[in-house]
């Protein structure tokens, strides 16, 4: 279905990847985490609350868990992790985290925003962080609670590279059509689609090509969305609607909806490829590696780990973290088995584009960027 933007919730989604290698209660921690000079609070207990996608979504929930687990291993403690089965679990899970004595509570995703702010305001001595959201539910440009740290990502920068690469692939095949669709139309989804379109347009500009983009119009902020993040018939039909335009590369944005895109591609019998988001999809889900050209990734795991370790050392800072190409908070994965089939010179072109974005010579302007 096609809808327009209705709510401004900023943010946007990585497991460790390579760019341009292109390519219960907490146990007492050790005095110092590995590689750190700072002592750790002996009573520190970090906690993580998922959204309804669960820990095995091959996307941002899984990446957040990997980051928390990595921090816990370094700190020598056992975190508490609360998996939400549906939207009704968010507030109760946060309440349980508070009652268990959590020192830092990390919420995964914008859907937990209201419940997280409410919990943070009621518990000002507890530190909170939230992924893909500014915790600004009254939209006044300020975080609603002083003890909440937003962990957000300017994914448009990496998606720009993905859009350029997709356009190059489609131009090489002679199809000259790429497409995208999303789950819910929120900034953390639309920001991928903005960057994807802008990157394809850059390819057309540089090469005098005419690769068309279906499923999203950045100028009007309208496009194809499933209305949720479930891999279901609606998602498959939405993917099919974009595939019916004749695209040979498609970008599904919204966690598990990639599964529906893969099913639609299989039904089509065509050699269509897709892009992954948040994590390196070809690694996270090898079953789709054969149709995954590249992934647009967010360093959610690194952001969660760093925030957790800092809080354990008494250095919690509520200032927002914004992931960019420059700080490697967003990046493009490698191309795997497709690298040898890429247009000649494409990897060098992508590297140059990345450098120009970092230097500011190219400004990736998305209304959905944090």
C-alpha positions in Angstrom: 0.0 0.0 0.0 1.0 3.6 -0.5 1.1 6.0 2.4 2.7 9.4 3.3 4.7 10.4 6.3 2.5 11.0 9.3 4.9 11.1 12.3 8.5 12.4 12.8 10.4 9.8 14.8 14.0 10.1 13.8 16.6 7.5 13.6 17.7 4.6 11.4 20.3 0.4 11.5 25.2 -3.3 12.1 26.9 -6.3 12.8 30.6 -6.0 12.2 31.2 -5.7 8.5 33.9 -4.6 6.1 33.6 -1.7 3.7 35.7 -1.9 0.6 37.9 -4.6 1.5 36.4 -3.2 -0.3 34.6 -5.2 1.7 18.6 -13.1 37.0 21.0 -10.7 38.8 24.3 -9.6 37.5 27.5 -11.3 38.6 30.2 -9.2 40.2 32.3 -7.9 37.4 36.1 -7.9 37.3 37.8 -4.7 38.5 38.6 -3.7 35.0 37.2 -4.7 31.6 39.6 -6.1 29.1 41.7 -3.3 27.6 40.4 -0.7 29.9 42.2 1.5 32.5 39.0 2.3 34.4 37.4 0.4 37.2 33.9 -0.9 36.9 31.0 -0.3 39.3 30.7 -3.6 41.2 26.9 -3.3 41.2 26.5 -2.5 37.5 23.8 -4.4 35.8 23.0 -3.8 32.1 19.7 -4.7 30.6 18.3 -4.9 27.1 14.7 -4.9 25.9 13.8 -6.0 22.4 11.0 -4.9 20.2 8.5 -7.4 18.8 10.9 -8.7 16.2 12.8 -10.7 18.7 16.5 -11.6 19.0 16.6 -13.7 15.9 15.4 -11.0 13.4 18.7 -11.0 11.5 18.5 -7.3 11.9 18.6 -4.6 14.6 17.3 -6.6 17.6 19.9 -9.3 16.9 22.7 -6.8 16.4 21.8 -5.0 19.7 21.9 -8.3 21.5 25.3 -9.1 20.0 26.6 -5.7 21.2 25.2 -6.2 24.7 26.6 -9.7 24.9 30.0 -8.4 23.8 30.0 -5.7 26.4 29.0 -8.2 29.1 31.8 -10.5 28.1 34.3 -7.7 28.3 33.0 -6.5 31.6 32.7 -10.0 33.1 29.0 -9.8 34.0 25.7 -11.3 33.0 23.2 -8.9 31.6 19.4 -9.3 31.7 17.7 -9.4 28.3 14.0 -9.1 27.9 12.5 -10.3 24.6 9.2 -8.7 23.7 6.6 -11.0 21.9 4.4 -8.0 21.0 3.9 -4.3 21.5 2.1 -4.9 24.8 5.3 -6.3 26.3 7.3 -3.1 26.2 6.1 -1.3 29.3 6.0 -4.5 31.4 9.5 -5.5 30.3 10.8 -2.1 31.3 9.0 -2.3 34.6 10.6 -5.7 35.3 14.1 -4.3 34.3 13.6 -1.5 36.9 12.5 -3.9 39.6 15.5 -6.2 38.9 17.8 -3.4 39.7 19.1 -2.6 36.2 21.7 0.2 36.1 21.5 0.8 32.3 18.4 -0.2 30.2 18.8 -0.2 26.4 15.5 -0.2 24.4 15.6 -1.5 20.8 13.7 0.6 18.4 11.3 3.5 18.1 8.3 1.4 19.1 9.6 1.5 22.7 10.0 5.3 22.7 7.0 6.3 24.8 7.4 3.5 27.3 11.2 4.2 27.6 10.6 7.9 28.3 7.9 7.2 30.8 10.2 4.7 32.6 13.2 7.1 32.5 11.2 10.0 33.9 10.0 7.8 36.8 13.5 6.5 37.5 15.9 9.4 37.1 18.8 7.5 38.7 18.8 4.8 36.1 20.5 5.3 32.8 18.7 4.5 29.5 19.6 4.3 25.8 17.3 3.8 22.9 18.2 2.6 19.4 16.8 4.3 16.2 14.9 7.0 18.1 15.4 10.5 19.6 13.1 9.9 22.6 11.4 13.1 21.5 7.7 12.2 21.7 6.5 15.8 21.9 8.6 16.8 18.9 10.1 19.9 20.3 13.6 18.9 19.2 14.8 17.8 22.6 15.1 14.4 24.3 12.2 14.1 26.7 14.2 12.7 29.6 17.7 13.8 30.6 18.8 10.2 31.4 18.1 8.8 27.9 20.9 8.5 25.3 19.6 8.2 21.7 21.6 5.9 19.5 20.7 6.9 15.9 22.3 6.5 12.5 22.5 8.6 9.3 21.9 5.6 7.1 21.3 7.7 4.0 25.1 8.0 3.6 25.6 4.3 3.3 22.4 3.8 1.4 23.7 6.3 -1.2 26.6 4.0 -1.9 24.1 1.0 -2.1 21.9 2.9 -4.5 24.8 3.8 -6.7 26.0 0.2 -6.8 22.5 -1.1 -7.5 22.1 1.3 -10.4 25.5 0.2 -11.8 24.4 -3.4 -11.6 21.1 -2.8 -13.3 22.7 -0.7 -16.0 25.2 -3.4 -16.7 22.4 -6.0 -17.1 20.6 -3.7 -19.4 17.4 -3.6 -17.3 18.0 -0.1 -15.9 15.4 -0.4 -13.2 15.8 -0.7 -9.4 13.2 -0.6 -6.6 12.6 -0.4 -2.9 9.8 -0.8 -0.4 9.6 -0.5 3.4 7.9 -1.8 6.5 6.4 1.1 8.4 6.9 4.6 7.0 9.0 6.1 9.7 12.3 8.1 9.4 14.5 5.2 10.3 13.1 3.3 7.3 12.6 6.1 4.9 16.2 7.3 5.4 17.4 4.1 3.7 15.1 4.8 0.7 16.1 8.4 0.4 19.8 7.5 0.2 19.1 4.6 -2.2 17.3 6.9 -4.6 19.9 9.7 -4.3 22.7 7.2 -5.0 21.0 5.9 -8.1 20.5 9.5 -9.3 24.2 10.1 -8.8 25.0 7.1 -11.0 22.7 8.5 -13.7 24.4 11.9 -13.4 27.9 10.5 -13.6 27.3 8.0 -16.3 24.7 9.7 -18.4 22.5 6.7 -17.6 18.7 6.4 -17.1 18.2 3.9 -14.3 14.7 4.3 -12.9 13.8 4.0 -9.2 10.4 2.4 -8.3 8.7 2.2 -4.9 9.9 5.5 -3.5 9.9 9.2 -4.3 12.1 11.2 -2.0 10.7 14.5 -3.2 7.1 13.6 -2.2 8.0 11.2 0.5 5.6 8.6 -0.9 6.2 5.0 -1.8 5.5 1.4 -1.1 5.1 0.2 2.5 3.8 -3.0 4.1 2.5 -1.2 7.2 4.5 -3.3 9.6 7.7 -5.4 10.0 6.3 -8.9 9.7 7.3 -11.3 6.9 3.7 -12.0 5.8 1.5 -12.1 2.7 1.1 -8.3 2.7 4.9 -7.9 2.7 5.2 -10.4 -0.1 2.5 -8.7 -2.2 4.2 -5.3 -1.6 7.5 -6.8 -2.8 5.7 -8.3 -5.8 4.2 -4.9 -6.7 7.7 -3.5 -7.0 9.1 -6.5 -8.8 6.3 -6.2 -11.3 7.8 -2.9 -12.5 10.6 -5.0 -14.0 13.4 -4.2 -11.5 16.4 -6.5 -11.2 17.6 -5.0 -7.8 15.3 -4.4 -4.9 15.9 -2.9 -1.4 13.5 -4.2 1.3 13.7 -2.0 4.4 12.3 -3.4 7.6 13.9 -6.3 9.3 12.1 -9.6 8.5 10.3 -8.2 5.4 13.4 -9.2 3.4 12.1 -12.8 3.8 9.0 -11.8 1.9 11.1 -10.1 -0.8 13.2 -13.3 -1.2 10.0 -15.4 -1.5 8.6 -13.1 -4.2 11.9 -13.2 -6.1 11.8 -17.0 -5.9 8.3 -17.1 -7.3 9.2 -14.8 -10.1 11.9 -17.2 -11.4 14.0 -14.2 -12.4 17.6 -13.3 -11.5 16.6 -10.4 -9.3 19.0 -9.4 -6.5 18.2 -7.7 -3.2 20.0 -5.6 -0.7 20.2 -6.2 3.1 19.8 -3.6 5.8 21.1 -3.2 9.3 23.4 -6.3 9.4 25.4 -8.0 6.7 22.5 -10.1 5.5 24.5 -12.6 3.5 26.3 -13.5 6.7 23.3 -13.2 9.1 21.1 -15.4 6.8 23.2 -17.6 4.5 20.0 -18.9 2.9 19.7 -15.6 1.0 23.4 -15.0 0.3 22.9 -16.1 -3.3 20.6 -13.2 -4.0 22.0 -10.5 -1.8 24.1 -8.1 -3.7 25.3 -6.0 -0.7 24.0 -4.8 2.6 23.6 -1.3 4.0 24.7 -1.7 7.6 24.4 0.1 10.9 26.9 -0.4 13.8 24.2 -1.0 16.4 26.3 -3.7 18.1 29.2 -1.3 18.5 27.0 1.6 19.7 25.4 -0.7 22.3 28.7 -2.1 23.5 30.3 1.3 23.8 27.4 2.8 25.7 27.3 -0.2 28.0 31.0 -0.2 28.8 31.0 3.6 29.3 28.1 3.3 31.8 29.8 0.5 33.6 32.9 2.8 34.1 30.7 5.7 35.4 31.0 7.6 32.1 27.4 7.4 30.9 26.9 10.4 28.6 23.3 11.1 27.5 24.5 13.1 24.4 23.1 11.4 21.3 25.3 9.1 19.3 24.9 9.6 15.5 26.5 6.9 13.3 28.0 8.1 10.0 30.4 6.9 7.4 33.1 8.9 9.0 32.8 7.2 12.4 31.9 3.9 10.8 28.5 3.9 12.4 27.1 3.1 9.0 28.8 1.3 6.1 28.4 -0.9 3.1 29.2 -4.6 3.4 31.4 -6.5 1.0 29.8 -7.9 -2.2 30.7 -11.5 -1.5 30.5 -13.7 -4.6 29.2 -10.8 -6.6 32.4 -8.8 -6.4 34.0 -10.5 -9.4 30.8 -9.7 -11.4 30.6 -6.0 -10.7 31.1 -3.4 -13.4 34.8 -2.6 -13.9 35.9 0.2 -11.6 32.8 0.2 -9.4 34.7 -0.5 -6.2 37.0 2.4 -6.8 34.1 4.7 -7.6 32.3 3.7 -4.4 35.5 4.4 -2.4 35.8 7.8 -3.9 32.1 8.6 -3.2 32.6 7.6 0.4 35.6 9.9 0.7 33.6 12.7 -0.8 30.7 12.2 1.6 33.1 12.1 4.6 34.8 15.3 3.4 31.6 17.1 2.8 32.1 17.5 -1.0 29.0 15.4 -1.4 26.1 16.1 0.9 23.5 13.3 1.2 20.5 15.3 2.1 17.6 13.3 3.5 14.7 14.8 5.4 14.8 11.6 7.5 18.4 11.8 8.6 19.1 12.3 12.3 
